């Protein structure tokens, strides 16, 4: 049941990204649309993330929030190339923070879903939210 719900949620997110991106100006961030082996900067409303997507299914991330607080880590990620430009990633950080992303390398967008511990939440003591970001590949 959980696998079906997850698959359905991923499909809805993917369709949402495709529908919203139809009206955005098209730009190629790279002549090679592969994400693995690349470095990127993702700008979210509350933070900036520097990410290295290693080819061995690991990634390194470093975030800096608006107050200048820096966090970083190395994670094992699950990765699926959905199309030439769309990439689905998921990882679980050591503290339980869970990150899922759909990265569109053609238009430079990231649709992220974050899930994290929240003792005040009646829903499994976890909270979640969707966050939109802009991605730029680093040379």
The first five atom37 places (N, CA, C, CB, O) and aatype in JSON, in Angstrom:
{
  "aatype": [20, 20, 20, 20, 20, 20, 20, 20, 20, 20, 20, 20, 20, 20, 20, 20, 20, 20, 20, 20, 20, 20, 20, 20, 20, 20, 20, 20, 20, 20, 20, 20, 20, 20, 20, 20, 20, 20, 20, 20, 20, 20, 20, 20, 20, 20, 20, 20, 20, 20, 20, 20, 20, 20, 20, 20, 20, 20, 20, 20, 20, 20, 20, 20, 20, 20, 20, 20, 20, 20, 20, 20, 20, 20, 20, 20, 20, 20, 20, 20, 20, 20, 20, 20, 20, 20, 20, 20, 20, 20, 20, 20, 20, 20, 20, 20, 20, 20, 20, 20, 20, 20, 20, 20, 20, 20, 20, 20, 20, 20, 20, 20, 20, 20, 20, 20, 20, 20, 20, 20, 20, 20, 20, 20, 20, 20, 20, 20, 20, 20, 20, 20, 20, 20, 20, 20, 20, 20, 20],
  "atom_mask": [
    [1, 1, 1, 1, 1],
    [1, 1, 1, 1, 1],
    [1, 1, 1, 1, 1],
    [1, 1, 1, 1, 1],
    [1, 1, 1, 1, 1],
    [1, 1, 1, 1, 1],
    [1, 1, 1, 1, 1],
    [1, 1, 1, 1, 1],
    [1, 1, 1, 1, 1],
    [1, 1, 1, 1, 1],
    [1, 1, 1, 1, 1],
    [1, 1, 1, 1, 1],
    [1, 1, 1, 1, 1],
    [1, 1, 1, 1, 1],
    [1, 1, 1, 1, 1],
    [1, 1, 1, 1, 1],
    [1, 1, 1, 1, 1],
    [1, 1, 1, 1, 1],
    [1, 1, 1, 1, 1],
    [1, 1, 1, 1, 1],
    [1, 1, 1, 1, 1],
    [1, 1, 1, 1, 1],
    [1, 1, 1, 1, 1],
    [1, 1, 1, 1, 1],
    [1, 1, 1, 1, 1],
    [1, 1, 1, 1, 1],
    [1, 1, 1, 1, 1],
    [1, 1, 1, 1, 1],
    [1, 1, 1, 1, 1],
    [1, 1, 1, 1, 1],
    [1, 1, 1, 1, 1],
    [1, 1, 1, 1, 1],
    [1, 1, 1, 1, 1],
    [1, 1, 1, 1, 1],
    [1, 1, 1, 1, 1],
    [1, 1, 1, 1, 1],
    [1, 1, 1, 1, 1],
    [1, 1, 1, 1, 1],
    [1, 1, 1, 1, 1],
    [1, 1, 1, 1, 1],
    [1, 1, 1, 1, 1],
    [1, 1, 1, 1, 1],
    [1, 1, 1, 1, 1],
    [1, 1, 1, 1, 1],
    [1, 1, 1, 1, 1],
    [1, 1, 1, 1, 1],
    [1, 1, 1, 1, 1],
    [1, 1, 1, 1, 1],
    [1, 1, 1, 1, 1],
    [1, 1, 1, 1, 1],
    [1, 1, 1, 1, 1],
    [1, 1, 1, 1, 1],
    [1, 1, 1, 1, 1],
    [1, 1, 1, 1, 1],
    [1, 1, 1, 1, 1],
    [1, 1, 1, 1, 1],
    [1, 1, 1, 1, 1],
    [1, 1, 1, 1, 1],
    [1, 1, 1, 1, 1],
    [1, 1, 1, 1, 1],
    [1, 1, 1, 1, 1],
    [1, 1, 1, 1, 1],
    [1, 1, 1, 1, 1],
    [1, 1, 1, 1, 1],
    [1, 1, 1, 1, 1],
    [1, 1, 1, 1, 1],
    [1, 1, 1, 1, 1],
    [1, 1, 1, 1, 1],
    [1, 1, 1, 1, 1],
    [1, 1, 1, 1, 1],
    [1, 1, 1, 1, 1],
    [1, 1, 1, 1, 1],
    [1, 1, 1, 1, 1],
    [1, 1, 1, 1, 1],
    [1, 1, 1, 1, 1],
    [1, 1, 1, 1, 1],
    [1, 1, 1, 1, 1],
    [1, 1, 1, 1, 1],
    [1, 1, 1, 1, 1],
    [1, 1, 1, 1, 1],
    [1, 1, 1, 1, 1],
    [1, 1, 1, 1, 1],
    [1, 1, 1, 1, 1],
    [1, 1, 1, 1, 1],
    [1, 1, 1, 1, 1],
    [1, 1, 1, 1, 1],
    [1, 1, 1, 1, 1],
    [1, 1, 1, 1, 1],
    [1, 1, 1, 1, 1],
    [1, 1, 1, 1, 1],
    [1, 1, 1, 1, 1],
    [1, 1, 1, 1, 1],
    [1, 1, 1, 1, 1],
    [1, 1, 1, 1, 1],
    [1, 1, 1, 1, 1],
    [1, 1, 1, 1, 1],
    [1, 1, 1, 1, 1],
    [1, 1, 1, 1, 1],
    [1, 1, 1, 1, 1],
    [1, 1, 1, 1, 1],
    [1, 1, 1, 1, 1],
    [1, 1, 1, 1, 1],
    [1, 1, 1, 1, 1],
    [1, 1, 1, 1, 1],
    [1, 1, 1, 1, 1],
    [1, 1, 1, 1, 1],
    [1, 1, 1, 1, 1],
    [1, 1, 1, 1, 1],
    [1, 1, 1, 1, 1],
    [1, 1, 1, 1, 1],
    [1, 1, 1, 1, 1],
    [1, 1, 1, 1, 1],
    [1, 1, 1, 1, 1],
    [1, 1, 1, 1, 1],
    [1, 1, 1, 1, 1],
    [1, 1, 1, 1, 1],
    [1, 1, 1, 1, 1],
    [1, 1, 1, 1, 1],
    [1, 1, 1, 1, 1],
    [1, 1, 1, 1, 1],
    [1, 1, 1, 1, 1],
    [1, 1, 1, 1, 1],
    [1, 1, 1, 1, 1],
    [1, 1, 1, 1, 1],
    [1, 1, 1, 1, 1],
    [1, 1, 1, 1, 1],
    [1, 1, 1, 1, 1],
    [1, 1, 1, 1, 1],
    [1, 1, 1, 1, 1],
    [1, 1, 1, 1, 1],
    [1, 1, 1, 1, 1],
    [1, 1, 1, 1, 1],
    [1, 1, 1, 1, 1],
    [1, 1, 1, 1, 1],
    [1, 1, 1, 1, 1],
    [1, 1, 1, 1, 1],
    [1, 1, 1, 1, 1],
    [1, 1, 1, 1, 1],
    [1, 1, 1, 1, 1]
  ],
  "atom_positions": [
    [[0.82, -1.2, 0.0], [0.0, 0.0, 0.0], [0.87, 1.26, 0.0], [-0.94, 0.0, 1.21], [0.63, 2.19, -0.77]],
    [[1.91, 1.29, 0.9], [2.79, 2.46, 0.95], [3.52, 2.66, -0.36], [3.79, 2.33, 2.1], [3.73, 3.79, -0.8]],
    [[3.92, 1.55, -1.0], [4.63, 1.64, -2.28], [3.72, 2.24, -3.35], [5.14, 0.25, -2.72], [4.18, 3.03, -4.17]],
    [[2.44, 1.87, -3.34], [1.48, 2.4, -4.3], [1.28, 3.89, -4.08], [0.15, 1.66, -4.2], [1.24, 4.67, -5.03]],
    [[1.14, 4.29, -2.82], [0.96, 5.71, -2.49], [2.18, 6.51, -2.92], [0.69, 5.9, -0.97], [2.06, 7.6, -3.48]],
    [[3.39, 5.96, -2.65], [4.61, 6.66, -3.03], [4.68, 6.82, -4.55], [5.85, 5.91, -2.51], [5.0, 7.89, -5.05]],
    [[4.38, 5.74, -5.29], [4.42, 5.8, -6.75], [3.43, 6.81, -7.29], [4.13, 4.42, -7.33], [3.74, 7.57, -8.21]],
    [[2.24, 6.83, -6.71], [1.21, 7.77, -7.14], [1.65, 9.2, -6.84], [-0.13, 7.47, -6.43], [1.46, 10.09, -7.67]],
    [[2.24, 9.43, -5.67], [2.72, 10.77, -5.3], [3.82, 11.22, -6.26], [3.25, 10.78, -3.84], [3.81, 12.37, -6.7]],
    [[4.76, 10.33, -6.58], [5.83, 10.68, -7.52], [5.26, 11.04, -8.89], [6.83, 9.52, -7.64], [5.73, 11.98, -9.53]],
    [[4.25, 10.29, -9.34], [3.64, 10.58, -10.64], [2.95, 11.93, -10.64], [2.64, 9.48, -11.02], [3.03, 12.68, -11.62]],
    [[2.27, 12.25, -9.55], [1.57, 13.54, -9.44], [2.59, 14.69, -9.46], [0.71, 13.6, -8.15], [2.38, 15.7, -10.12]],
    [[3.68, 14.52, -8.72], [4.72, 15.56, -8.7], [5.3, 15.74, -10.09], [5.84, 15.19, -7.69], [5.5, 16.87, -10.54]],
    [[5.57, 14.64, -10.77], [6.12, 14.71, -12.12], [5.17, 15.43, -13.07], [6.43, 13.31, -12.64], [5.59, 16.29, -13.83]],
    [[3.9, 15.07, -13.02], [2.92, 15.74, -13.88], [2.82, 17.22, -13.54], [1.55, 15.08, -13.74], [2.69, 18.05, -14.44]],
    [[2.88, 17.55, -12.26], [2.83, 18.95, -11.83], [4.01, 19.72, -12.39], [2.81, 19.04, -10.29], [3.85, 20.84, -12.87]],
    [[5.2, 19.12, -12.33], [6.39, 19.78, -12.88], [6.24, 20.01, -14.37], [7.65, 18.96, -12.6], [6.54, 21.09, -14.86]],
    [[5.77, 19.0, -15.09], [5.62, 19.14, -16.53], [4.62, 20.22, -16.89], [5.18, 17.82, -17.15], [4.87, 21.0, -17.81]],
    [[3.49, 20.28, -16.18], [2.47, 21.28, -16.49], [2.98, 22.68, -16.18], [1.19, 21.01, -15.71], [2.77, 23.59, -16.99]],
    [[3.64, 22.89, -15.06], [4.11, 24.22, -14.68], [5.25, 24.68, -15.57], [4.53, 24.24, -13.23], [5.39, 25.88, -15.82]],
    [[6.08, 23.75, -16.04], [7.25, 24.12, -16.82], [6.93, 24.44, -18.27], [8.27, 23.03, -16.76], [7.78, 24.97, -18.98]],
    [[5.73, 24.12, -18.74], [5.37, 24.38, -20.13], [5.41, 25.86, -20.46], [4.0, 23.84, -20.43], [5.72, 26.23, -21.6]],
    [[5.12, 26.73, -19.5], [5.06, 28.17, -19.76], [6.37, 28.89, -19.42], [3.94, 28.77, -18.97], [6.46, 30.1, -19.6]],
    [[7.37, 28.16, -18.92], [8.64, 28.79, -18.58], [9.53, 28.86, -19.81], [9.33, 28.01, -17.44], [9.45, 27.99, -20.68]],
    [[10.38, 29.88, -19.89], [11.32, 29.93, -21.01], [12.26, 28.74, -20.96], [12.11, 31.25, -21.0], [12.73, 28.37, -19.88]],
    [[12.54, 28.15, -22.1], [13.39, 26.97, -22.16], [14.84, 27.42, -22.24], [13.02, 26.08, -23.37], [15.19, 28.31, -23.02]],
    [[15.68, 26.79, -21.42], [17.1, 27.07, -21.47], [17.85, 25.78, -21.22], [17.5, 28.16, -20.46], [17.42, 24.96, -20.4]],
    [[18.93, 25.58, -21.9], [19.76, 24.41, -21.66], [20.84, 24.79, -20.67], [20.37, 23.86, -22.98], [21.64, 25.69, -20.93]],
    [[20.87, 24.1, -19.54], [21.89, 24.37, -18.54], [23.21, 23.7, -18.9], [21.42, 23.91, -17.17], [24.27, 24.1, -18.44]],
    [[23.11, 22.68, -19.72], [24.29, 21.91, -20.08], [24.01, 21.23, -21.41], [24.65, 20.88, -18.97], [22.87, 20.88, -21.71]],
    [[25.05, 21.04, -22.19], [24.84, 20.29, -23.43], [24.62, 18.82, -23.13], [26.03, 20.47, -24.38], [24.05, 18.11, -23.95]],
    [[25.07, 18.36, -21.98], [24.85, 16.99, -21.54], [23.87, 17.05, -20.37], [26.2, 16.26, -21.14], [24.19, 17.62, -19.32]],
    [[22.7, 16.47, -20.53], [21.67, 16.61, -19.51], [21.82, 15.63, -18.35], [20.32, 16.45, -20.13], [20.97, 15.6, -17.46]],
    [[22.88, 14.81, -18.36], [23.08, 13.92, -17.22], [23.37, 14.74, -15.98], [24.23, 12.93, -17.5], [24.03, 15.78, -16.04]],
    [[22.88, 14.26, -14.86], [23.08, 14.96, -13.59], [24.25, 14.37, -12.81], [21.8, 14.9, -12.75], [24.97, 15.09, -12.13]],
    [[24.42, 13.05, -12.93], [25.48, 12.39, -12.17], [26.84, 12.85, -12.66], [25.35, 10.87, -12.28], [27.08, 12.99, -13.86]],
    [[27.74, 13.07, -11.71], [29.06, 13.56, -12.04], [29.13, 15.07, -12.12], [29.51, 12.97, -13.34], [30.17, 15.62, -12.48]],
    [[28.04, 15.75, -11.79], [27.98, 17.22, -11.92], [27.9, 17.88, -10.54], [26.77, 17.64, -12.78], [27.54, 17.27, -9.54]],
    [[28.24, 19.16, -10.54], [28.09, 20.03, -9.38], [27.01, 21.04, -9.71], [29.44, 20.75, -9.0], [26.86, 21.45, -10.85]],
    [[26.24, 21.43, -8.68], [25.17, 22.39, -8.9], [24.97, 23.26, -7.66], [23.86, 21.66, -9.25], [25.36, 22.9, -6.55]],
    [[24.36, 24.4, -7.9], [23.9, 25.28, -6.82], [22.39, 25.39, -6.96], [24.6, 26.71, -6.87], [21.87, 25.75, -8.02]],
    [[21.69, 25.07, -5.87], [20.24, 25.17, -5.86], [19.85, 26.29, -4.91], [19.57, 23.81, -5.44], [20.26, 26.3, -3.75]],
    [[19.07, 27.23, -5.41], [18.61, 28.34, -4.58], [17.16, 28.09, -4.21], [18.78, 29.7, -5.31], [16.28, 28.1, -5.06]],
    [[16.93, 27.88, -2.91], [15.6, 27.73, -2.34], [15.24, 29.05, -1.66], [15.52, 26.53, -1.34], [16.13, 29.86, -1.42]],
    [[13.96, 29.28, -1.33], [13.59, 30.55, -0.69], [14.35, 30.84, 0.61], [12.12, 30.54, -0.41], [14.68, 31.99, 0.88]],
    [[14.64, 29.81, 1.41], [15.27, 30.05, 2.71], [16.74, 29.66, 2.79], [14.52, 29.3, 3.75], [17.38, 29.88, 3.82]],
    [[17.28, 29.08, 1.71], [18.67, 28.65, 1.76], [19.23, 28.42, 0.36], [18.8, 27.38, 2.58], [18.5, 28.37, -0.63]],
    [[20.55, 28.29, 0.33], [21.26, 27.93, -0.89], [21.95, 26.6, -0.62], [22.29, 29.05, -1.33], [22.55, 26.41, 0.44]],
    [[21.87, 25.67, -1.58], [22.52, 24.37, -1.44], [23.54, 24.17, -2.55], [21.46, 23.23, -1.45], [23.23, 24.36, -3.73]],
    [[24.74, 23.79, -2.17], [25.76, 23.39, -3.12], [25.78, 21.87, -3.1], [27.18, 24.01, -2.78], [25.95, 21.26, -2.04]],
    [[25.61, 21.24, -4.27], [25.47, 19.79, -4.32], [26.41, 19.2, -5.36], [24.01, 19.41, -4.64], [26.57, 19.74, -6.46]],
    [[27.03, 18.08, -5.0], [27.82, 17.3, -5.95], [27.11, 15.96, -6.07], [29.34, 17.13, -5.49], [26.98, 15.22, -5.09]],
    [[26.65, 15.65, -7.29], [25.97, 14.38, -7.57], [27.01, 13.4, -8.12], [24.78, 14.59, -8.59], [27.29, 13.39, -9.32]],
    [[27.58, 12.59, -7.25], [28.63, 11.66, -7.67], [28.04, 10.51, -8.49], [29.38, 11.11, -6.44], [26.88, 10.14, -8.32]],
    [[28.85, 9.96, -9.37], [28.4, 8.86, -10.24], [28.23, 7.55, -9.48], [29.38, 8.65, -11.37], [27.62, 6.61, -10.0]],
    [[28.75, 7.46, -8.26], [28.63, 6.22, -7.48], [27.38, 6.21, -6.59], [29.88, 6.03, -6.62], [27.33, 5.49, -5.59]],
    [[26.38, 7.0, -6.95], [25.11, 7.08, -6.21], [25.26, 7.66, -4.81], [24.49, 5.7, -6.11], [24.5, 7.32, -3.89]],
    [[26.23, 8.53, -4.65], [26.35, 9.31, -3.42], [26.29, 10.78, -3.81], [27.67, 8.96, -2.64], [26.5, 11.14, -4.97]],
    [[26.02, 11.61, -2.83], [26.06, 13.04, -3.08], [26.61, 13.75, -1.86], [24.67, 13.59, -3.44], [26.51, 13.26, -0.73]],
    [[27.19, 14.89, -2.12], [27.64, 15.77, -1.04], [26.82, 17.05, -1.14], [29.19, 16.08, -1.14], [26.68, 17.62, -2.22]],
    [[26.27, 17.49, -0.01], [25.49, 18.72, 0.01], [26.04, 19.64, 1.09], [23.99, 18.43, 0.23], [26.55, 19.2, 2.12]],
    [[25.9, 20.93, 0.82], [26.28, 21.96, 1.79], [25.24, 23.06, 1.66], [27.74, 22.51, 1.54], [25.08, 23.65, 0.6]],
    [[24.52, 23.34, 2.75], [23.51, 24.39, 2.73], [23.95, 25.57, 3.57], [22.16, 23.85, 3.22], [24.63, 25.41, 4.59]],
    [[23.55, 26.75, 3.13], [23.77, 27.98, 3.88], [22.43, 28.69, 3.95], [24.89, 28.89, 3.23], [21.86, 29.04, 2.91]],
    [[21.91, 28.91, 5.18], [20.62, 29.58, 5.29], [20.8, 31.09, 5.3], [19.88, 29.12, 6.56], [21.92, 31.59, 5.23]],
    [[19.69, 31.81, 5.4], [19.73, 33.28, 5.32], [20.5, 33.91, 6.47], [18.33, 33.84, 5.3], [20.95, 35.06, 6.36]],
    [[20.67, 33.19, 7.58], [21.42, 33.7, 8.73], [22.9, 33.32, 8.64], [20.83, 33.17, 10.03], [23.69, 33.68, 9.52]],
    [[23.28, 32.59, 7.59], [24.66, 32.19, 7.41], [25.01, 30.87, 8.07], [25.55, 33.23, 7.95], [26.19, 30.49, 8.09]],
    [[24.02, 30.15, 8.6], [24.27, 28.86, 9.24], [24.52, 27.81, 8.15], [23.07, 28.43, 10.15], [23.73, 27.65, 7.22]],
    [[25.64, 27.1, 8.3], [26.06, 26.11, 7.3], [25.87, 24.71, 7.86], [27.53, 26.33, 6.89], [26.23, 24.43, 9.0]],
    [[25.32, 23.83, 7.04], [25.22, 22.4, 7.33], [25.71, 21.66, 6.11], [23.75, 21.98, 7.71], [25.58, 22.15, 4.99]],
    [[26.27, 20.48, 6.31], [26.67, 19.68, 5.15], [26.72, 18.21, 5.51], [28.02, 20.13, 4.62], [26.79, 17.83, 6.68]],
    [[26.69, 17.38, 4.46], [26.73, 15.95, 4.67], [26.99, 15.19, 3.38], [25.45, 15.49, 5.29], [26.93, 15.74, 2.28]],
    [[27.28, 13.91, 3.56], [27.46, 12.99, 2.45], [26.4, 11.92, 2.59], [28.9, 12.38, 2.42], [26.22, 11.36, 3.67]],
    [[25.7, 11.64, 1.5], [24.54, 10.74, 1.56], [24.58, 9.71, 0.46], [23.25, 11.54, 1.48], [25.14, 9.94, -0.61]],
    [[23.97, 8.56, 0.73], [23.68, 7.55, -0.28], [22.35, 7.95, -0.89], [23.64, 6.08, 0.33], [21.38, 8.13, -0.16]],
    [[22.29, 8.09, -2.2], [21.04, 8.52, -2.83], [20.49, 7.44, -3.75], [21.25, 9.83, -3.61], [21.23, 6.62, -4.3]],
    [[19.2, 7.47, -3.91], [18.54, 6.69, -4.94], [18.28, 7.65, -6.08], [17.2, 6.01, -4.42], [17.85, 8.78, -5.87]],
    [[18.55, 7.2, -7.3], [18.48, 8.08, -8.47], [17.77, 7.36, -9.6], [19.89, 8.54, -8.9], [18.02, 6.18, -9.86]],
    [[16.89, 8.08, -10.28], [16.22, 7.55, -11.45], [16.13, 8.65, -12.49], [14.8, 7.0, -11.1], [15.57, 9.72, -12.22]],
    [[16.67, 8.41, -13.68], [16.54, 9.36, -14.78], [15.17, 9.12, -15.4], [17.71, 9.21, -15.85], [14.92, 8.04, -15.94]],
    [[14.29, 10.12, -15.32], [12.91, 9.96, -15.79], [12.77, 10.25, -17.28], [12.0, 10.87, -15.01], [11.96, 9.63, -17.97]],
    [[13.56, 11.19, -17.77], [13.55, 11.54, -19.19], [14.89, 12.22, -19.47], [12.33, 12.49, -19.57], [15.77, 12.25, -18.61]],
    [[15.04, 12.76, -20.66], [16.3, 13.42, -21.01], [16.64, 14.55, -20.03], [16.21, 13.97, -22.44], [17.81, 14.79, -19.75]],
    [[15.61, 15.23, -19.52], [15.83, 16.41, -18.67], [15.38, 16.25, -17.23], [15.14, 17.58, -19.26], [15.77, 17.05, -16.38]],
    [[14.57, 15.24, -16.93], [14.02, 15.08, -15.59], [14.73, 13.97, -14.82], [12.52, 14.77, -15.68], [14.96, 12.88, -15.33]],
    [[15.08, 14.3, -13.57], [15.83, 13.39, -12.71], [15.13, 13.33, -11.35], [17.32, 13.84, -12.57], [14.79, 14.37, -10.78]],
    [[14.91, 12.11, -10.85], [14.27, 11.92, -9.54], [15.32, 11.4, -8.57], [13.05, 10.94, -9.63], [15.98, 10.39, -8.84]],
    [[15.47, 12.09, -7.44], [16.45, 11.69, -6.43], [15.78, 11.61, -5.08], [17.63, 12.68, -6.4], [14.81, 12.32, -4.79]],
    [[16.32, 10.72, -4.24], [15.83, 10.61, -2.87], [16.99, 10.18, -1.99], [14.63, 9.61, -2.76], [17.81, 9.34, -2.38]],
    [[17.04, 10.76, -0.78], [18.01, 10.29, 0.2], [17.49, 10.57, 1.6], [19.38, 10.97, 0.0], [16.64, 11.43, 1.81]],
    [[18.02, 9.8, 2.54], [17.66, 9.96, 3.95], [18.94, 10.32, 4.69], [17.0, 8.65, 4.55], [19.92, 9.58, 4.67]],
    [[18.92, 11.48, 5.34], [20.1, 11.95, 6.06], [20.22, 11.27, 7.42], [20.05, 13.47, 6.22], [19.26, 10.69, 7.92]],
    [[21.4, 11.35, 8.0], [21.67, 10.66, 9.27], [20.71, 11.05, 10.38], [23.09, 10.94, 9.71], [20.42, 10.24, 11.26]],
    [[20.22, 12.28, 10.36], [19.29, 12.74, 11.41], [17.84, 12.41, 11.08], [19.44, 14.25, 11.62], [16.93, 12.8, 11.82]],
    [[17.6, 11.7, 9.96], [16.24, 11.31, 9.59], [15.57, 12.25, 8.6], [15.41, 11.21, 10.8], [14.49, 11.94, 8.09]],
    [[16.18, 13.39, 8.33], [15.63, 14.32, 7.33], [15.61, 13.59, 6.0], [16.48, 15.66, 7.25], [16.64, 13.07, 5.56]],
    [[14.46, 13.56, 5.35], [14.31, 12.86, 4.07], [14.08, 13.88, 2.97], [13.13, 11.83, 4.13], [13.27, 14.79, 3.1]],
    [[14.81, 13.71, 1.88], [14.75, 14.64, 0.76], [14.4, 13.88, -0.51], [16.09, 15.41, 0.59], [15.03, 12.87, -0.83]],
    [[13.4, 14.37, -1.23], [13.07, 13.87, -2.57], [13.08, 15.08, -3.49], [11.68, 13.12, -2.6], [12.57, 16.14, -3.14]],
    [[13.65, 14.9, -4.67], [13.74, 16.01, -5.62], [13.43, 15.53, -7.03], [15.12, 16.65, -5.58], [13.8, 14.42, -7.42]],
    [[12.75, 16.37, -7.77], [12.67, 16.22, -9.21], [13.41, 17.42, -9.79], [11.17, 16.13, -9.73], [13.01, 18.57, -9.61]],
    [[14.5, 17.12, -10.5], [15.35, 18.16, -11.07], [15.09, 18.19, -12.58], [16.87, 17.88, -10.77], [15.16, 17.17, -13.26]],
    [[14.79, 19.39, -13.08], [14.61, 19.59, -14.51], [15.82, 20.37, -15.01], [13.26, 20.34, -14.84], [15.92, 21.57, -14.78]],
    [[16.73, 19.68, -15.68], [17.96, 20.33, -16.13], [17.74, 21.22, -17.34], [18.99, 19.29, -16.46], [18.62, 22.02, -17.67]],
    [[16.6, 21.11, -18.0], [16.34, 21.95, -19.16], [15.89, 23.35, -18.75], [15.28, 21.31, -20.05], [16.37, 24.34, -19.3]],
    [[14.98, 23.44, -17.79], [14.47, 24.76, -17.39], [15.12, 25.26, -16.11], [12.97, 24.7, -17.21], [14.91, 26.42, -15.72]],
    [[15.9, 24.41, -15.44], [16.63, 24.85, -14.26], [15.79, 24.93, -13.0], [17.22, 26.17, -14.52], [15.94, 25.85, -12.2]],
    [[14.89, 23.96, -12.82], [14.04, 23.97, -11.62], [14.23, 22.7, -10.81], [12.57, 24.12, -12.02], [14.62, 21.65, -11.32]],
    [[13.95, 22.83, -9.51], [13.94, 21.7, -8.6], [12.64, 21.74, -7.83], [15.17, 21.73, -7.63], [12.28, 22.76, -7.25]],
    [[11.93, 20.64, -7.83], [10.72, 20.47, -7.03], [11.13, 19.51, -5.91], [9.47, 19.91, -7.89], [11.39, 18.33, -6.16]],
    [[11.19, 20.01, -4.68], [11.68, 19.21, -3.56], [10.55, 18.91, -2.58], [12.82, 19.93, -2.85], [9.63, 19.71, -2.4]],
    [[10.65, 17.75, -1.94], [9.74, 17.35, -0.87], [10.63, 16.97, 0.31], [8.79, 16.16, -1.29], [11.47, 16.09, 0.2]],
    [[10.41, 17.65, 1.43], [11.2, 17.4, 2.63], [10.31, 16.82, 3.71], [11.87, 18.69, 3.13], [9.17, 17.26, 3.89]],
    [[10.81, 15.83, 4.44], [10.11, 15.23, 5.57], [11.1, 15.16, 6.72], [9.53, 13.81, 5.21], [12.24, 14.74, 6.55]],
    [[10.65, 15.59, 7.92], [11.57, 15.68, 9.04], [10.83, 15.52, 10.36], [12.32, 17.02, 9.0], [9.6, 15.66, 10.42]],
    [[11.58, 15.23, 11.43], [11.0, 15.02, 12.76], [10.38, 16.3, 13.28], [12.08, 14.51, 13.74], [10.94, 17.39, 13.14]],
    [[9.19, 16.15, 13.88], [8.5, 17.26, 14.53], [7.67, 16.67, 15.67], [7.59, 18.07, 13.5], [6.59, 16.12, 15.45]],
    [[8.18, 16.79, 16.88], [7.54, 16.18, 18.05], [6.11, 16.65, 18.26], [8.34, 16.48, 19.28], [5.31, 15.94, 18.86]],
    [[5.76, 17.84, 17.77], [4.41, 18.37, 17.98], [3.41, 17.87, 16.94], [4.45, 19.89, 17.96], [2.21, 18.13, 17.05]],
    [[3.9, 17.15, 15.93], [3.01, 16.67, 14.87], [2.27, 15.41, 15.29], [3.8, 16.42, 13.59], [2.88, 14.46, 15.79]],
    [[0.95, 15.39, 15.09], [0.19, 14.18, 15.4], [0.32, 13.12, 14.28], [-1.29, 14.53, 15.61], [-0.22, 12.03, 14.42]],
    [[1.01, 13.42, 13.22], [1.16, 12.53, 12.07], [2.52, 11.82, 12.13], [1.01, 13.31, 10.74], [3.41, 12.13, 11.34]],
    [[2.66, 10.89, 13.06], [3.91, 10.14, 13.16], [5.08, 10.95, 13.66], [4.26, 9.56, 11.84], [6.23, 10.58, 13.47]],
    [[4.78, 12.07, 14.32], [5.82, 12.98, 14.84], [6.76, 13.45, 13.73], [6.63, 12.28, 15.95], [7.95, 13.67, 13.95]],
    [[6.18, 13.61, 12.52], [6.94, 14.1, 11.38], [6.16, 15.21, 10.69], [7.25, 12.96, 10.38], [4.93, 15.28, 10.78]],
    [[6.88, 16.07, 10.02], [6.3, 17.16, 9.25], [6.9, 17.11, 7.86], [6.55, 18.55, 9.94], [8.0, 16.58, 7.67]],
    [[6.19, 17.65, 6.89], [6.71, 17.66, 5.53], [6.3, 18.94, 4.82], [6.23, 16.43, 4.75], [5.36, 19.62, 5.23]],
    [[7.03, 19.25, 3.75], [6.66, 20.4, 2.94], [7.29, 20.3, 1.56], [7.07, 21.69, 3.62], [8.33, 19.67, 1.38]],
    [[6.64, 20.95, 0.59], [7.15, 21.08, -0.75], [7.9, 22.4, -0.86], [6.02, 21.0, -1.8], [7.47, 23.41, -0.3]],
    [[9.02, 22.39, -1.57], [9.82, 23.6, -1.75], [10.28, 23.63, -3.21], [11.03, 23.63, -0.77], [10.74, 22.63, -3.75]],
    [[10.15, 24.81, -3.83], [10.61, 25.0, -5.2], [11.94, 25.73, -5.19], [9.57, 25.79, -6.03], [12.16, 26.64, -4.39]],
    [[12.83, 25.32, -6.09], [14.13, 25.96, -6.18], [14.57, 26.12, -7.62], [15.17, 25.16, -5.41], [13.95, 25.58, -8.55]],
    [[15.62, 26.88, -7.79], [16.26, 27.08, -9.1], [17.63, 26.43, -9.04], [16.36, 28.62, -9.47], [18.37, 26.6, -8.06]],
    [[17.97, 25.69, -10.08], [19.27, 25.0, -10.1], [20.15, 25.56, -11.2], [19.09, 23.48, -10.3], [19.68, 25.84, -12.31]],
    [[21.42, 25.72, -10.88], [22.42, 26.15, -11.85], [23.58, 25.16, -11.77], [22.91, 27.64, -11.58], [24.09, 24.87, -10.69]],
    [[23.97, 24.64, -12.92], [25.1, 23.72, -12.95], [26.39, 24.53, -12.83], [25.1, 22.86, -14.27], [26.51, 25.62, -13.39]],
    [[27.35, 23.97, -12.09], [28.63, 24.64, -11.85], [29.67, 23.96, -12.73], [29.04, 24.58, -10.34], [29.72, 22.74, -12.82]],
    [[30.49, 24.77, -13.36], [31.54, 24.21, -14.24], [32.73, 23.75, -13.44], [31.99, 25.25, -15.29], [33.7, 23.25, -14.0]]
  ]
}
